[in-house]
């Protein structure tokens, strides 16, 4: 999975929003 890329400190804050968006993108 690509999730490990978004687990960075700078992404922690927007992780909730980005994770959902990324999951939807990767899921397609």
LUMDRENRO-671579 format. One record per residue (C-alpha): residue number from 1; residue in three letters; chain; x, y, z. Coordinates in steps of 0.05 Angstrom, whole numbers, plus 5000, padded with zeros to 4 digits. Example, Ala and Ser with C-alpha at 12.3 -4.5 7.8 and 13.67 -1.06 7.14 Angstrom:
2
@banu:1&lumlo:ALA&drenba:A&px:5246&py:4910&pz:5156 .
@banu:2&lumlo:SER&drenba:A&px:5273&py:4979&pz:5143 .
***
This chain:
28
@banu:1&lumlo:UNK&drenba:A&px:5000&py:5000&pz:5000 .
@banu:2&lumlo:UNK&drenba:A&px:5020&py:5073&pz:4991 .
@banu:3&lumlo:UNK&drenba:A&px:4994&py:5093&pz:5060 .
@banu:4&lumlo:UNK&drenba:A&px:5063&py:5090&pz:5091 .
@banu:5&lumlo:UNK&drenba:A&px:5081&py:5151&pz:5049 .
@banu:6&lumlo:UNK&drenba:A&px:5027&py:5192&pz:5081 .
@banu:7&lumlo:UNK&drenba:A&px:5046&py:5173&pz:5152 .
@banu:8&lumlo:UNK&drenba:A&px:5099&py:5228&pz:5153 .
@banu:9&lumlo:UNK&drenba:A&px:5098&py:5280&pz:5209 .
@banu:10&lumlo:UNK&drenba:A&px:5080&py:5336&pz:5161 .
@banu:11&lumlo:UNK&drenba:A&px:5022&py:5295&pz:5136 .
@banu:12&lumlo:UNK&drenba:A&px:4998&py:5276&pz:5206 .
@banu:13&lumlo:UNK&drenba:A&px:4952&py:5336&pz:5210 .
@banu:14&lumlo:UNK&drenba:A&px:4921&py:5328&pz:5142 .
@banu:15&lumlo:UNK&drenba:A&px:4927&py:5252&pz:5146 .
@banu:16&lumlo:UNK&drenba:A&px:4853&py:5245&pz:5160 .
@banu:17&lumlo:UNK&drenba:A&px:4832&py:5283&pz:5098 .
@banu:18&lumlo:UNK&drenba:A&px:4889&py:5260&pz:5053 .
@banu:19&lumlo:UNK&drenba:A&px:4881&py:5187&pz:5074 .
@banu:20&lumlo:UNK&drenba:A&px:4808&py:5187&pz:5053 .
@banu:21&lumlo:UNK&drenba:A&px:4824&py:5221&pz:4987 .
@banu:22&lumlo:UNK&drenba:A&px:4883&py:5176&pz:4973 .
@banu:23&lumlo:UNK&drenba:A&px:4844&py:5114&pz:4990 .
@banu:24&lumlo:UNK&drenba:A&px:4790&py:5135&pz:4942 .
@banu:25&lumlo:UNK&drenba:A&px:4842&py:5149&pz:4888 .
@banu:26&lumlo:UNK&drenba:A&px:4881&py:5085&pz:4898 .
@banu:27&lumlo:UNK&drenba:A&px:4817&py:5045&pz:4906 .
@banu:28&lumlo:UNK&drenba:A&px:4795&py:5063&pz:4835 .
***
